[in-house]
């Protein structure tokens, strides 16, 4: 798997979605989705794009199991967090409040695990992170 290409492509989709929601809010004059919009752009676009550039700049071995865990927890966590947040705030289906809250919490927890895995990756694969 090309980690950089994967992260940058997914980040581009988050950027499009975040820009669309921002445009819609500005045009409609309602800012009910501002929290969802901000998290889509920060967690989805900015974080995933940064992770993609990290893998491009620093030659972390492709066979690293830790980087594989990082890639998938980042993808699943960002999707779970942003989707769960949307479900929680918008409540598109009546009677799903508990499900929405659990989805939101689980997605956020997986994203937290992704950031923890990233920090662990940076400190355990430190020999690959250099200016040379």
C-alpha positions as CSV (number, residue, x, y, z in Angstrom):
1,X,0.0,0.0,0.0
2,X,1.2,3.5,-0.9
3,X,0.6,5.2,2.4
4,X,1.2,8.7,1.1
5,X,-1.1,8.3,-1.9
6,X,-3.8,6.8,0.4
7,X,-3.7,9.5,3.0
8,X,-3.5,12.4,0.5
9,X,-6.4,11.1,-1.6
10,X,-8.6,10.6,1.5
11,X,-7.6,14.0,2.7
12,X,-8.7,15.5,-0.6
13,X,-12.1,14.0,-0.1
14,X,-12.4,15.5,3.4
15,X,-11.2,18.9,2.0
16,X,-14.0,18.8,-0.6
17,X,-16.6,17.8,2.0
18,X,-15.4,20.4,4.4
19,X,-15.4,23.1,1.8
20,X,-18.9,22.1,0.6
21,X,-20.3,22.2,4.2
22,X,-18.6,25.6,4.8
23,X,-20.0,27.0,1.5
24,X,-23.5,25.7,2.4
25,X,-23.4,27.2,5.9
26,X,-22.2,30.6,4.5
27,X,-24.9,30.6,1.8
28,X,-27.7,29.5,4.1
29,X,-26.6,31.8,6.9
30,X,-26.9,29.0,9.5
31,X,-23.9,27.7,11.4
32,X,-25.4,24.7,13.0
33,X,-22.7,22.4,11.4
34,X,-19.7,24.5,12.4
35,X,-18.4,21.9,14.8
36,X,-18.7,19.1,12.2
37,X,-17.2,21.4,9.5
38,X,-14.2,22.2,11.7
39,X,-13.5,18.6,12.6
40,X,-13.9,17.4,9.0
41,X,-11.2,19.9,8.0
42,X,-8.9,19.4,11.0
43,X,-9.1,15.7,11.6
44,X,-10.0,14.6,8.1
45,X,-8.1,17.0,5.8
46,X,-5.3,18.4,7.9
47,X,-4.3,15.4,10.0
48,X,-4.5,12.8,7.2
49,X,-2.7,15.1,4.7
50,X,0.0,15.7,7.4
51,X,0.3,11.9,7.9
52,X,0.7,11.4,4.2
53,X,3.5,14.0,3.9
54,X,5.2,12.4,7.0
55,X,5.4,9.1,5.2
56,X,6.7,10.8,2.1
57,X,9.4,12.9,3.8
58,X,10.5,10.2,6.3
59,X,11.3,6.8,4.9
60,X,9.4,4.7,7.5
61,X,9.8,1.0,6.4
62,X,6.8,-0.2,4.5
63,X,6.8,-3.5,6.4
64,X,6.3,-1.7,9.7
65,X,3.3,-3.2,11.5
66,X,3.1,-0.1,13.6
67,X,2.7,2.1,10.5
68,X,0.0,-0.3,9.2
69,X,-1.9,0.1,12.5
70,X,-1.5,3.8,12.3
71,X,-2.8,4.0,8.7
72,X,-6.0,2.0,9.4
73,X,-6.7,3.6,12.9
74,X,-6.3,7.0,11.3
75,X,-8.7,6.2,8.4
76,X,-11.3,4.4,10.6
77,X,-11.0,7.0,13.4
78,X,-11.4,10.0,11.2
79,X,-14.4,8.5,9.5
80,X,-15.9,7.4,12.7
81,X,-15.3,10.6,14.5
82,X,-16.7,12.9,11.8
83,X,-19.6,10.7,10.9
84,X,-20.4,10.1,14.6
85,X,-20.2,13.8,15.3
86,X,-22.6,14.5,12.4
87,X,-25.0,11.9,13.6
88,X,-24.8,13.2,17.1
89,X,-25.5,16.9,16.2
90,X,-27.9,16.5,13.3
91,X,-29.9,13.5,14.7
92,X,-31.2,12.5,11.2
93,X,-33.0,9.4,12.5
94,X,-35.4,9.7,15.4
95,X,-34.7,7.5,18.4
96,X,-31.0,6.9,17.5
97,X,-29.5,9.3,20.1
98,X,-27.7,6.5,22.1
99,X,-26.4,4.9,18.9
100,X,-25.2,8.3,17.7
101,X,-23.4,9.1,20.9
102,X,-21.7,5.6,21.0
103,X,-20.6,6.0,17.3
104,X,-19.2,9.4,18.1
105,X,-17.3,8.2,21.2
106,X,-15.9,5.0,19.5
107,X,-14.8,7.0,16.4
108,X,-13.1,9.6,18.6
109,X,-11.4,6.9,20.7
110,X,-10.1,5.2,17.6
111,X,-8.7,8.5,16.4
112,X,-7.1,9.0,19.7
113,X,-5.5,5.6,19.3
114,X,-4.3,6.7,15.9
115,X,-2.5,9.8,17.3
116,X,-1.0,7.6,20.1
117,X,0.2,5.2,17.4
118,X,1.7,8.0,15.5
119,X,3.6,9.3,18.5
120,X,4.8,5.8,19.2
121,X,5.9,5.4,15.6
122,X,7.8,8.7,15.7
123,X,9.7,7.6,18.8
124,X,10.3,4.0,17.9
125,X,11.3,4.6,14.3
126,X,13.3,7.7,15.1
127,X,16.4,6.5,13.3
128,X,14.4,7.1,10.0
129,X,13.6,10.6,11.0
130,X,16.5,12.8,10.1
131,X,17.5,15.9,8.1
132,X,20.0,13.8,6.0
